[in-house]
Amino acid sequence: MYDYLIIGGGIIGLNIAKTLKEKEPNSKIILIDKEPELAMHSSGRNSGVLHAGFYYSADSLKAKFTRDGNKAMHEFCDQRGLHVNRCAKVVIATNEEELKGLEELKRRGDNNGVELRWMNEDELNEKYPNIKTYKKALFSPTTSTVDPKELTLEFGKVIEEMGVAILTNTAYKKRISDNEVLTSQGSIKCKKVINCAGLYADKIAQEYGFAKNYVIIPFKGIYLKDKDNLSQLQTNVYPVPNLANPFLGVHYTLTVKNEAKIGPTAIPAFWRENYKGFDNFKLEEMVQILFYEAKLFLTNAFGFRSLAYTEVKKYIKSHLIGLAEGLTKNMNHKGYDSWSTPGIRAQLLDTKTLELVQDFVVEGDEKSVHVLNAVSPAFTSSIPFSKWVVEKYILVYCTD
């Protein structure tokens, strides 16, 4: 009998295991993942950006966890000898209206204690001659990039060193009882189940009586890559985002390997692991997801119709480059000629209001805990977020 069974070998599941072991060194913990290795999905397929924490209002969980997570991730990488590209980030405006958005980001950052400073056009031109802005830009010195798969796998090594058992090629099949789960490798008995299954978190939660009004809608993200950085990108360059939706708009990312990327897309996917062609195709998933996507399209909830049209067009390389060109000047875009490995964002939809849930959502009781919404910047936020889940949802029910 294990004390804890964690489902999902992404960055959240690994950090929850790490936090539990730190707080309960004698506890027996097992983590399962259906894939042959950890970090096969969003944790290993995201942009690798360590965000600073100024996009979100200071009273949100995202703001606090991103700010604290940025610091904690840098410290972890330093301790474990992982490479970090401390390339910073510039957020630019293209007109007077966007300037107001930029000023709102600065207010949010100031309220959240995030280091930010203004750069006027001359300062920006001197430091980054290929970037343009309207009047001023916002400079974030603590934004960095890492290799997301390398970092996630390192957390796997850490918890194994701490005594956590990791079983790959072990898929969750169904709940047998409060204390037993059936997997593809047989049944596992435990005192508490912790569901960190990402794209499948809602389906598992519903077996335990949770996520009653939620469903996960997958969005596919792809970047256009300049592998040799012919564009000579020096920093991450972002537009002012539409704060009404959870996507940050087309931007430039400088990877830890000095590759330049434009993107990402946020294309509605048709099933949960709809990475390429008919890989991992599941008819039942497609029917359910198309039902909700059709509903969103017909009602145009949160502007879904225009979002879908806009995102599909980004598959055209020249169109995607054209969107990015508004952020730069005299930049060589000839090197942007190949697509990155696609990633899929598990985005929670409230089925009653037809709204995309933009903050973290966790539900649970004394027998099970379910991380339902761990959207961006969950990667950056994973260390403090996992501590919060452990303290607020896991240990709070433990009386023995």
Summary of the structure (lengths in Angstrom):
residues: 400
radius of gyration: 21.0
end to end distance: 14.8
largest distance: 65.0
contacts: 1397
relative contact order: 0.18
helix: 36%
strand: 25%
